[in-house]
Amino acid sequence: MKLGIISDTHGVLRNEVIENLNGCDYIIHGGDVGGKEIIDNLRNIAGTIVVKGNNDKDPWGCTLPKSKKVNLDDFVVYVVHDKKDIEYEKLDDVNIVVYGHSHKYNEENYRGITFINPGSCGRRRFSLPLTMAIVKGDKDNISVEKIILE
């Protein structure tokens, strides 16, 4: 299983992001998409799971769920835009939590759950690098690769 993990595209889908997502079984977008056309393009690559970010205020963005829990073959994934909105009571069977918002890459393990903030891969903000993540493996063996974009 191979998952592409991105967030905070803010209306920009870079060629380098697309190249890294090719071959993924699923793509997970942690919100602040910046428009339906971004998700349409991602869905041409792989099945895509997306949640609403604080900047997804257009009519399409308002239809997105605030959080989503999905079973993706080998993984149970919980996705939310802002880490402070995680509903911990929903994480009993979860392997991976994906969140965004801060534009800062973070990866940590908490009580056997892999938490990933892939950072931002859209518009450059602050002085932070543009990043994303690729997850490989299965529920018993999760490998996370941080990708720093040019």
Backbone hydrogen bonds in HBPLUS format (Angstrom, degrees):
<---DONOR---> <-ACCEPTOR-->    atom                        ^
c    i                          cat <-CA-CA->   ^        H-A-AA   ^      H-
h    n   atom  resd res      DA  || num        DHA   H-A  angle D-A-AA Bond
n    s   type  num  typ     dist DA aas  dist angle  dist       angle   num
A0137-GLY N   A0001-MET O   3.15 MM 136  5.50 136.1  2.35 148.1 152.6     1
A0025-ASP N   A0002-LYS O   2.75 MM  23  5.37 152.1  1.83 143.1 152.1     2
A0003-LEU N   A0135-VAL O   2.77 MM 132  4.99 163.5  1.80 149.6 155.5     3
A0135-VAL N   A0003-LEU O   2.85 MM 132  4.99 163.6  1.88 147.3 152.9     4
A0004-GLY N   A0026-TYR O   2.92 MM  22  6.33 163.3  1.95 151.9 156.9     5
A0028-ILE N   A0004-GLY O   2.75 MM  24  6.13 163.6  1.77 170.3 176.2     6
A0005-ILE N   A0133-ALA O   2.80 MM 128  5.00 171.9  1.81 156.8 153.9     7
A0133-ALA N   A0005-ILE O   2.99 MM 128  5.00 162.3  2.02 151.3 153.0     8
A0006-ILE N   A0028-ILE O   2.89 MM  22  6.22 171.7  1.89 170.7 173.3     9
A0030-GLY N   A0006-ILE O   2.83 MM  24  6.28 156.6  1.88 143.6 149.9    10
A0008-ASP N   A0031-GLY O   2.90 MM  23  5.86 152.2  1.98 172.9 177.8    11
A0012-VAL N   A0009-THR O   2.96 MM   3  5.28 156.7  2.02 115.4 122.9    12
A0010-HIS N   A0032-ASP O   2.95 MM  22  5.59 169.4  1.96 154.4 151.2    13
A0011-GLY N   A0033-VAL O   2.80 MM  22  6.05 160.2  1.84 139.6 133.2    14
A0017-VAL N   A0014-ARG O   3.08 MM   3  5.24 126.3  2.38  99.4 112.9    15
A0018-ILE N   A0014-ARG O   3.13 MM   4  6.55 161.9  2.16 153.0 157.0    16
A0019-GLU N   A0015-ASN O   2.89 MM   4  6.17 160.8  1.93 154.1 159.2    17
A0020-ASN N   A0016-GLU O   3.13 MM   4  6.30 154.6  2.20 139.4 145.3    18
A0021-LEU N   A0017-VAL O   2.96 MM   4  6.20 136.7  2.15 146.4 159.2    19
A0021-LEU N   A0018-ILE O   3.11 MM   3  5.04 128.1  2.39  94.5 108.5    20
A0022-ASN N   A0018-ILE O   3.03 MM   4  6.25 133.0  2.26 149.2 160.3    21
A0024-CYS N   A0021-LEU O   3.01 MM   3  5.60 153.1  2.08 144.1 143.0    22
A0027-ILE N   A0047-GLY O   2.81 MM  20  6.18 152.9  1.88 158.4 164.7    23
A0049-ILE N   A0027-ILE O   2.87 MM  22  6.30 159.0  1.91 161.4 167.8    24
A0029-HIS N   A0049-ILE O   2.82 MM  20  6.16 166.5  1.83 165.3 170.0    25
A0038-ILE N   A0035-GLY O   3.17 MM   3  5.86 147.2  2.28 116.3 123.6    26
A0040-ASP N   A0036-LYS O   2.90 MM   4  6.21 161.7  1.94 157.8 164.0    27
A0041-ASN N   A0037-GLU O   3.03 MM   4  6.14 157.4  2.09 141.0 145.9    28
A0042-LEU N   A0038-ILE O   3.00 MM   4  6.31 153.1  2.07 145.7 153.8    29
A0043-ARG N   A0039-ILE O   2.83 MM   4  6.03 156.8  1.88 154.9 160.7    30
A0044-ASN N   A0041-ASN O   3.22 MM   3  5.28 143.4  2.36  97.0 107.4    31
A0045-ILE N   A0042-LEU O   2.88 MM   3  5.31 153.2  1.95 110.9 119.8    32
A0046-ALA N   A0042-LEU O   3.11 MM   4  6.51 160.3  2.15 156.0 160.5    33
A0052-LYS N   A0065-PRO O   2.82 MM  13  5.71 165.6  1.84 151.4 154.8    34
A0056-ASP N   A0053-GLY O   3.11 MM   3  5.28 165.7  2.13 111.3 115.8    35
A0057-LYS N   A0055-ASN O   3.01 MM   2  5.55 129.2  2.28 105.0  90.4    36
A0062-CYS N   A0058-ASP O   2.97 MM   4  6.18 151.3  2.05 161.5 170.0    37
A0063-THR N   A0060-TRP O   2.94 MM   3  5.45 155.9  2.00 114.2 122.0    38
A0064-LEU N   A0061-GLY O   3.13 MM   3  5.51 159.8  2.17 111.0 117.2    39
A0068-LYS N   A0079-VAL O   2.89 MM  11  5.21 147.4  2.00 145.9 153.2    40
A0079-VAL N   A0068-LYS O   2.73 MM  11  5.21 162.3  1.76 156.0 162.3    41
A0070-VAL N   A0077-VAL O   2.81 MM   7  5.35 161.4  1.84 157.7 162.7    42
A0077-VAL N   A0070-VAL O   2.81 MM   7  5.35 159.6  1.86 162.6 165.5    43
A0072-LEU N   A0075-PHE O   2.72 MM   3  5.18 157.1  1.78 161.5 167.9    44
A0074-ASP N   A0072-LEU O   2.65 MM   2  5.85  97.4  2.33 122.9 110.6    45
A0075-PHE N   A0072-LEU O   3.10 MM   3  5.18 173.2  2.11 120.6 120.8    46
A0095-ASN N   A0076-VAL O   2.85 MM  19  5.40 164.3  1.87 144.8 149.6    47
A0096-ILE N   A0076-VAL O   3.26 MM  20  6.56 164.5  2.29 153.6 156.0    48
A0078-TYR N   A0096-ILE O   2.92 MM  18  6.38 159.0  1.97 157.6 164.4    49
A0098-VAL N   A0078-TYR O   2.85 MM  20  6.28 159.8  1.89 158.5 165.4    50
A0080-VAL N   A0098-VAL O   3.01 MM  18  6.44 155.7  2.07 160.5 168.2    51
A0100-GLY N   A0081-HIS O   2.76 MM  19  4.97 157.9  1.81 130.2 137.7    52
A0085-ASP N   A0082-ASP O   2.84 MM   3  5.55 162.9  1.86 125.1 131.0    53
A0086-ILE N   A0083-LYS O   3.18 MM   3  5.54 167.0  2.20 117.4 117.8    54
A0090-LYS N   A0087-GLU O   2.88 MM   3  5.72 166.3  1.90 128.2 132.9    55
A0091-LEU N   A0088-TYR O   3.17 MM   3  5.38 165.0  2.19 115.4 116.3    56
A0094-VAL N   A0091-LEU O   3.13 MM   3  4.94 162.4  2.17 106.6 112.0    57
A0114-THR N   A0095-ASN O   2.94 MM  19  6.24 165.1  1.96 157.6 152.7    58
A0097-VAL N   A0114-THR O   2.85 MM  17  6.22 158.8  1.89 149.6 154.2    59
A0116-ILE N   A0097-VAL O   2.78 MM  19  6.16 161.2  1.82 167.4 174.0    60
A0099-TYR N   A0116-ILE O   3.05 MM  17  6.43 156.3  2.11 153.1 156.7    61
A0102-SER N   A0100-GLY O   2.97 MM   2  5.88 142.8  2.12  98.6  90.8    62
A0106-ASN N   A0117-ASN O   2.89 MM  11  4.92 153.9  1.96 140.0 142.8    63
A0117-ASN N   A0106-ASN O   2.76 MM  11  4.92 168.7  1.77 151.6 152.6    64
A0108-GLU N   A0115-PHE O   2.99 MM   7  5.27 157.5  2.04 146.7 152.7    65
A0115-PHE N   A0108-GLU O   2.76 MM   7  5.27 171.9  1.76 171.1 172.3    66
A0110-TYR N   A0113-ILE O   2.90 MM   3  5.26 160.8  1.93 150.3 153.5    67
A0113-ILE N   A0110-TYR O   3.03 MM   3  5.26 158.9  2.07 110.8 117.6    68
A0131-THR N   A0120-SER O   2.83 MM  11  5.62 145.6  1.95 137.2 143.7    69
A0128-LEU N   A0125-ARG O   3.37 MM   3  6.43 154.3  2.44 144.1 147.2    70
A0149-LEU N   A0130-LEU O   2.82 MM  19  5.32 168.6  1.84 148.7 151.9    71
A0132-MET N   A0147-ILE O   3.03 MM  15  5.28 141.8  2.18 143.5 153.1    72
A0147-ILE N   A0132-MET O   2.88 MM  15  5.28 171.3  1.88 152.4 149.7    73
A0134-ILE N   A0145-GLU O   2.98 MM  11  5.16 151.6  2.06 141.3 150.5    74
A0145-GLU N   A0134-ILE O   2.81 MM  11  5.16 163.5  1.83 155.0 160.6    75
A0136-LYS N   A0143-SER O   2.87 MM   7  5.19 159.2  1.91 149.6 156.7    76
A0143-SER N   A0136-LYS O   2.88 MM   7  5.19 163.3  1.91 161.8 162.7    77
A0138-ASP N   A0141-ASN O   3.13 MM   3  5.26 147.7  2.24 121.5 128.3    78
A0141-ASN N   A0138-ASP O   2.97 MM   3  5.26 147.4  2.08 111.4 121.3    79
